[in-house]
Structure formats: structure tokens, C-alpha cells
Amino acid sequence: MLFLDVDGTLIPLGTPTAVQQGMRHGHTETPVPSADAHPLLHKVNPEHGRRLEALPCDLVWATTWMSDANDVLAPLLGLPTLPVVDWPDSDEVGVLHWKTRGLVEWAQGRPFVWVDDEISHADQQWVSTHHPGPALLHRVDPHRGLIEQDLAAIESWLVQAQ
């Protein structure tokens, strides 16, 4: 399975790419969401949906967007409704990302990929110690978001993990 973050991953925090700029200027058939829906939705690359859906795994939203990811992002990406990780309430503060334990629990020993812009070395170490199956924690540069090289690396890992 692939746990997918949104902010900094599917919505880059840096300047838009040429493709994304073309979307805003009407050079694509994909509808551009209104800025009042979310001020950064214009940065979503609709091609990511096709590439993600073609990966040999199940996609799962792992984001604070929760079910809003299915309502807002899935249609932009052409994705079906995906499962959503339900985050437990936690006041835990430490070196681990607050998602790490929950994702390992959700995976239940199954192989998984976690794509996020906030993954650290501490998360990598914790998962390798506490998760019995294969796992790829793939950190995305939040300024550029998910790019083709990220998708190729993820796909290669998934094919090898099968």
C-alpha cells in the first residue's frame, strides 16, 4: 500500500511548474478549482492521479485533509474514493513524526510506502525497528512536491517488493 500525504507532496509549497502555470492559463482540459476552495489547489498536477493509480499498490490518504482529500483532491486527480487513515488523538511530542506510529499500525506488517515531505531519519529508524515488513519512507521536497523521479523511485521499489 502507499500512504499519501497532500500538503508539500501533492500540493507543492514552492512556485508552480510550467505545467501548473499552463493549467491556470487554460492550456489544459482539466478544470482548475477556484482559489476560494483552497488557495494552493492550482498547484496540483492532475497527471499524478494517473501515475499513482498505475502503481502496483493500494492508495491510502495519510493526511490531515482526512475525507476532504476524497471530496476535493480525488476528483482533481481522477482518483476513486480512497481509504483514509483515521488519526488517533495524541499530544505526543518527540523526534518521530506524529503519523509514524499510526501508519505502521495501519499497515499491520504489510509492505508499504509512505510519501510525505516531513519524513526524518528518526522515522526511518523507528519503522525499520518496529515494522516487520518492507517499508519505503520516501521524502518529497516540499517546495517542488511529488515529481516524476519520485514516482519512478516508488514504482521501482514496489516492483522489487512484490
C-alpha positions in Angstrom: 0.0 0.0 0.0 1.0 3.6 -0.5 0.3 6.2 2.2 -0.1 9.6 0.5 0.3 13.0 2.1 -1.1 16.1 0.5 0.4 19.4 1.6 4.0 19.6 0.4 3.6 16.4 -1.5 0.6 16.7 -4.0 0.4 20.4 -3.3 3.9 21.8 -3.6 4.7 24.8 -1.4 7.1 26.4 -3.9 6.4 28.2 -7.1 4.3 26.4 -9.7 5.8 24.3 -12.5 5.3 25.2 -16.2 2.5 22.6 -16.4 0.8 24.0 -13.5 1.1 27.6 -14.9 -0.4 26.3 -18.1 -3.4 25.0 -16.1 -4.1 28.4 -14.8 -3.9 29.9 -18.3 -6.3 27.5 -19.8 -3.9 25.2 -21.7 -5.4 22.0 -20.3 -8.8 20.3 -20.3 -8.6 19.7 -16.5 -10.8 22.2 -14.7 -8.9 24.5 -12.3 -10.5 24.7 -8.9 -11.4 28.1 -7.6 -8.9 29.8 -5.3 -11.5 30.1 -2.6 -11.8 26.3 -2.4 -8.1 26.2 -1.2 -5.6 28.8 -2.2 -3.0 26.3 -3.4 -5.1 23.8 -5.3 -4.0 25.3 -8.6 -0.6 23.7 -7.9 -2.0 20.1 -8.0 -0.7 18.3 -11.1 -3.6 16.2 -12.4 -1.2 13.8 -14.1 -0.2 12.5 -10.7 -3.5 10.7 -10.4 -2.9 8.6 -13.5 0.6 7.8 -12.4 -0.4 7.0 -8.8 -3.3 4.8 -9.9 -1.0 2.8 -12.2 1.3 1.9 -9.3 1.1 -1.8 -8.2 -0.4 -1.0 -4.8 -3.4 0.3 -2.9 -3.5 4.0 -2.4 -4.5 5.4 1.1 -4.8 9.0 2.1 -2.4 9.8 5.0 -3.1 13.5 5.5 -4.8 15.9 7.9 -7.2 16.5 5.0 -8.9 13.3 6.1 -12.0 12.6 4.0 -11.8 16.1 2.4 -9.0 14.5 0.3 -11.6 12.3 -1.4 -14.0 15.2 -1.8 -11.6 17.8 -3.2 -8.4 16.1 -4.4 -9.5 12.8 -5.7 -11.7 14.4 -8.4 -8.9 16.8 -9.4 -6.6 13.8 -9.8 -9.1 11.5 -11.4 -8.8 9.0 -8.5 -11.6 7.0 -7.0 -12.5 7.3 -3.3 -9.6 6.1 -1.3 -9.3 4.8 2.2 -8.3 7.4 4.8 -6.1 6.9 7.8 -8.0 7.9 10.9 -5.5 9.6 13.1 -5.8 9.0 16.8 -5.8 12.0 19.2 -2.3 12.4 20.6 -0.4 15.0 22.4 2.8 13.1 21.9 5.7 15.3 21.0 9.1 13.9 20.1 11.6 13.3 17.3 9.2 11.0 15.4 6.6 12.4 13.0 3.2 12.2 14.6 2.0 10.0 11.7 4.7 7.3 12.0 3.2 5.0 14.7 -0.3 5.2 13.2 0.9 4.2 9.7 2.9 1.3 11.0 -0.2 0.2 12.9 -2.4 0.6 9.9 0.0 -1.4 7.7 -0.2 -4.4 10.1 3.0 -5.8 8.9 2.2 -5.5 5.2 4.7 -3.8 2.9 4.1 -0.1 2.5 5.3 3.1 1.0 4.9 6.4 2.9 5.2 9.5 0.7 5.5 12.7 2.7 7.5 15.9 2.9 8.2 15.6 6.6 9.8 12.2 7.0 13.0 12.2 9.0 15.9 9.8 9.8 14.2 9.1 13.1 11.1 7.9 11.3 13.2 5.7 9.1 14.9 4.1 12.1 11.7 3.7 14.1 9.9 2.0 11.2 12.8 -0.3 10.4 12.8 -1.4 14.1 9.0 -1.7 14.7 7.6 -2.8 11.3 8.3 -6.5 10.4 7.6 -6.0 6.6 9.3 -4.0 4.0 8.7 -0.3 4.0 9.8 2.7 1.9 9.6 6.1 3.6 10.0 8.4 0.6 10.6 12.1 1.5 9.4 14.6 -1.1 10.9 18.1 -1.4 8.0 20.3 -0.2 9.0 23.1 -2.5 8.6 21.1 -5.6 6.2 18.4 -4.4 5.9 15.0 -6.0 7.8 14.8 -9.3 8.5 12.1 -11.9 11.8 11.0 -10.3 9.9 10.4 -7.0 7.2 8.3 -8.8 9.9 6.3 -10.7 11.7 5.5 -7.4 8.5 4.5 -5.7 7.4 2.3 -8.6 10.8 0.6 -8.7 10.6 -0.2 -5.0 7.1 -1.5 -5.3 8.0 -3.8 -8.2 11.0 -5.2 -6.2 8.9 -5.6 -3.0 6.4 -7.9 -4.8 
